Amino acid sequence: MSRFFEICTLIIGGVSLFAASFMGFALMSGTPAHEIALVGHWFPEPAFLASPGEVPPLAAEKSDVRIVEANLGVLGAFDLGSPYTRNELRQLTSDLEAKRQDYETRLAELEVREGEIASLEAALLERLGSLESMRKGLDVYARDLDLRQAEVTRDEVAVDDRVQAERQDLARLLTDLDPREAARRLAGFEPGNGAAILIHIEPDLASEILGEVSRTSWKALAEAYAQARAAQKTSG
């Protein structure tokens, strides 16, 4: 039984010590006894003794820090005052709100610019696709031109070979004729064609045939033959 009373005594002593410490710290921090949480209602608020001509202070003029401390609960007495006043907090809140709106505006502008850039990129890609299609078309056209050029060159070579073969055949026929008869028949060709036939004949025989050509045709044929011989030597 004595053990029970000993425990009860310890509990009551501990609670009393805590309450006394709590009250002492609250009073030392400047909190009026009637404003201490939980136990403030046990202490009546002291009456305000007004001097002649003095106006009693209004309850609404209590500082915000004191009101907050009185409503914080059991630990309200241990909290320190806010480093900002109400006006400073309002200004800080206003500044933060202005910055937030500014950030939102800038974010909206960035989103618009991103949309414009995306549209421009899509247009550039489309243009690039068109240019690539044009390039491929030009490549096909260039290959077609190359093929046609090769065909024309081949045809020109074939025609030139055929013409040369015909001139060689005529040169052999003229070689078998008498120089005077060969000159008469050679006069029926244009000077350029006649000279092209003569260069396929031995130079001595060609000179003899050329000597039998009439005076009216001789000069033009002789000049054409000289040019053909020079070209033959250069290409040879």
Residue, then its C-alpha position, 0 to 999 in steps of 0.5 A: m500500500s505504501r508503494f502505491f502512495e509513493i507512486c502517486t506522490l511521484i506523479i503529483g510531484g512531477v506534474s506540479l514541477f512541470a506546471a510550475s516550470f511551464m508557468g515560470f517560463a511563460l511569465m518570464s517570456g512576457t506572456p500575461a498569466h490570463e493569456i497562457a494556454l490551458v491555464g489562462h482561464w484560472f487567472p482573471e484579466p487585470a482591469f485597466l485603470a484609466s487615467p483622466g483623459e486616457v482612452p482604454p486600448l482596444a482588444a483588436e490592437k493586440s499584436d498578431v504575434r501575441i494572438v498567435e502565441a496564445n492560440l498555439g496550445v500547450l507549446g505556444a509559450f515556448d515559440l519565438g515571435s515571427p521575424y516578419t510583421r504582417n505588412e512584411l508578410r503581405q509584401l512578401t506574399s505579394d512579391l511571390e505572387a507577382k513572381r509566380q504570375d511572371y513565371e507563368t507568363r514567361l512559361a506561356e510565351l515559351e510554350v508559344r515559341e516552342g509551338e512556332i519552332a515546331s511548326l517551322e521545323a515541320a515546314l522545313l522537313e516538308r520542304l526538305g522532303s520536296l527538295e529530296s524528291m526533286r533531287k531524285g527526279l533530277d538524278v533520274y533525268a541526268r541518268d536518262l540524258d547520259l544514256r541518250q548521250a551514249e546512244v547519240t555518241r554510239d550512233e555518231v561513231a557508227v555513222d562515221d565508221r560507215v562513211q569512212a568505209e564508203r570513202q575507202d570503197l570509193a578510194r579503191l574504185l578510183t585506184d583501179l581506174d585510169p588517173r584521168e578517169a578517176a579525176r573526172r569522177l572525183a570532180g563530181f564530189e564536193p571538194g571536202n568529200g573528194a579530199a576525204i576520198l583522196i586521203h585513202i589513196e596512196p599519196d603518189l597516186a592521189s597527187e597524180i589523180l589531183g593533177e588530172v583534175s580540171r583547173t576550175s576544180w583543182k584549187a578548191l580540191a587541192e586546198a581541201y586535200a591539204q587540210a585533210r592530210a594535215a588533219q590525218k597526220t595530227s590524229g595519227 
